[in-house]
Amino acid sequence: MKLSNSCKILATLVSIPLAANHSIAQSSNILGQSLANNVNVVTTAVPFLLIGPDARAGGMGDAGVASAPDANSIGYNPSKLAFIDGDMGFSVSYTPWLRQLVPDINLGYLSFYKKMNANQTLGVAMRYFSLGNIDFTDANGNSIGSFTPSEYSLDVAYALKLNDNWGVGMAGRYIYSNLTGAVNVGGEYTKPGRSMGVDISAYYKSKDLQWGGKKTIVNAGICISNMGPKIAYTQSGNADFIPTQLRIGPSITMNLDEYNKITWVLDLTKLLVPTPPVYKTDSAGSPIIGPGGNVELAAGDNPNVSVPQGMIQSFYDAPGGGLEEFHEINYATGFEYWYDNQFAARTGFFYENPTKGGRQYITFGAGFRLKVMNVDLSYLIPITQQNPLQNTLRLTLGFKFEKNKKGEGESNPETTN
């Protein structure tokens, strides 16, 4: 991959992980943009934090805020760890990403949890995203070196069970993003971006219910993730929002009989960062500068605000009004079928409005549990043709251990709900 020596280096690399549709939409998010095609994508730095890291949720359309807890719960809802089975466990996931575009982009995820007692659980996780080798060139096409951009995050989570039905949790996250290797862009040297993020979450698990004569459990979850300062890649002080996100949804698990059960999950997600506004332009298409030296707005609100203001503003600042705000909600839903808590089959669907990026895909997955180990696979099939997410395969290996009566480590098969 070759990139010219311009400020677009950072914007291009930052936008790669989500979908090629975003790069199309980003051309409208500049001074003098037009919403004639109703395309106005909300973009942030470090979008790798939004990629579903594991194969289980990946098989259910990337829904996981209210699913049964597992070792990967930190990535969707840390409070689920309060209800997790077993004394401790860990999981390793690997995802080749955007293989239709570049052959060497991949995401790795490692997570671990340990129960402190019946009501408290600690968890840690690491997410590593490699964008492959990049050859940098100047405006004349001359090589100025190569580099392998990478990003990672380190998480520490704590979950507390309040009672048999409610749990709360939070996570702290260190974020590191090195996209250019200090290359000179437009006469200014770049630097790795660093930031911190905080997640707060809650999880509800109902008592055993009866629905159609079948034992049924209803769960619900909510998580606000990646609340933290903006991230900068240059010394100029210009900084971008990190992907603060609201995730909320329910799940319903029905035990069909002694051996068979099925779960339905639904996640609604929304970025809590400002929506790009529409700027006023003159007859020549140049931006109109107001008395204070700022570009005048034609619609929407000023996006250059603080992080707390940006979170609040994200609910009402879309230049297209309430309908556009509604379009900024993404939907992820899926089903998980278990036979004897040993074999699982999954499917799901993810929908993002075409005016906000247009990611739409179906997922399939499978898993099995041994006494100590679980293996999960998922496969993504985009609805649109020539989509860069095509053929995305995720693999997760997990291990769970329990204490026996003597306090010694003993393996136990993973169960859900």
Secondary structure, 3 states (H helix, E strand, C coil): CEECCCCHHHHHHHHCCCCHHHHHHHCCCCCCCCCCCCCCCCCCCCHHHHCCCCHHHHCCCCCCCCCCCCCCHHHCCHHHHHHCCCCEEEEEEEEECCCCCCCCCEEEEEEEEEECCCCEEEEEEEEEEECCCEEEECCCCCEEEEECCEEEEEEEEEEEECCCCEEEEEEEEEEEEECCCCCEECCEEECCEEEEEEEEEEEEECCCEEECCEEEEEEEEEEEEEECCCECCECCCCCECCCCEEEEEEEEEEECCCCEEEEEEEEEEEECCCCCCEECECCCCCECECCCCCECEEECCCCCCCHHHHHHHCCCCCCCCHHHHHHCCEEEEEEEEEECCCEEEEEEEEECCHHHCCCEEEEEEEEEECCCEEEEEEEEEECCCCCCCCCEEEEEEEEEEEECCCCCEEECCCCCC
